[in-house]
Amino acid sequence: VEGRLPAIEQRYEELEGLSSSWRQALDGALALYRMFSEASACQLWVGEKEQWLHNMEIPTKLEDLEVVQQRFETLEPEMNTLGARITDVNQVAQQLLGSDNRNKEQIDQTQNQLNNRWSDFQSLANQRKQALESALNIQNYHLECNEIKSWMKEKTKVIESTQSLGNDLAGVMALQRKLTGMERDLEAIQGKLDDLRSEAEKLASEHPEQEEEIKGRLAEIQEVWEELRATMKRREESLGEASKLQGFLRDLDDFQAWLSRTQTTVASEDTPTSLAEAERLLAQHEAIKNEVDNYREDYEKMRATGAE
């Protein structure tokens, strides 16, 4: 019995060693095939998305572009998730390369193939995204052109609709205040037009095949802008004349009222019957004369204004 125990113990230790080695081999094989399976799943996902990107046509309508943009927005988080999975595959592959020399070539091949495929896919996705964003920029440019053009035409109509207003001085002044507010709006639009010009230059350089259309829209906007400014200028000039006329008529009414009062006062003067009354009437006459002299400058101004 004593002679057999050492042999049994030795065989048991050998069995434990074999079991441990076998377990390590099984763990390594499991990790290897899991890595292969995960790499294959990642490449399958990349293949499906590659096909979609290659077949994707960039729409020309804004609503269709927005649909494609939404799909890209869902693609980005999916790519982030896949990127994390590929990072895990690479980590496992590096661990296996440090412990498994028999499958080194296959591991290297799988890892390189996956990484190259992933890099190519990222470049493709970025290219298609840039093309989509560029197309969106063009459509948004056209949309902004339409909005600004409509706004300017509406403002032109508003200005033209004031032609029949301002029949008195208060109305003229109210219209002048309104036009002053519109001038501030025009200053804001001038800034937007400057931005549009910069955007048009940028888009025309990126899309030379659409340069004529892009710059043609800008020319349309410029034409409407010049018409709006000309309408504003004409209305301001006419209001200036109307204001001047209304002011002249008001001054004329005031002068005529003063003239009537003064004539009545002079015509009603009585012949003095005493020294005190004569002195009073003389002082009154002198005051009227001074008042007439003071009104002479206003009278000359009204004559000059009326002659214009």
ABEGO torsion letter per residue (X at the ends): XAAAAAAAAAAAAAAAAAAAAAAAAAAAAAAAAAAAAAAAAAAAAAAAAAAAAAABBBBABAAAAAAAAAAAAAAAAAAAAAAAAAAAAAAAAAAAAAABAAAAAAAAAAAAAAAAAAAAAAAAAAAAAAAAAAAAAAAAAAAAAAAAAAAAAAAAAAAAAAAABGABAAAAAAAAAAAAAAAAAAAAAAAAAAAAAAAAAAAAAABAAAAAAAAAAAAAAAAAAAAAAAAAAAAAAAAAAAAAAAAAAAAAAAAAAAAAAAAAAAAABBBBABAAAAAAAAAAAAAAAAAAAAAAAAAAAAAAAAAX
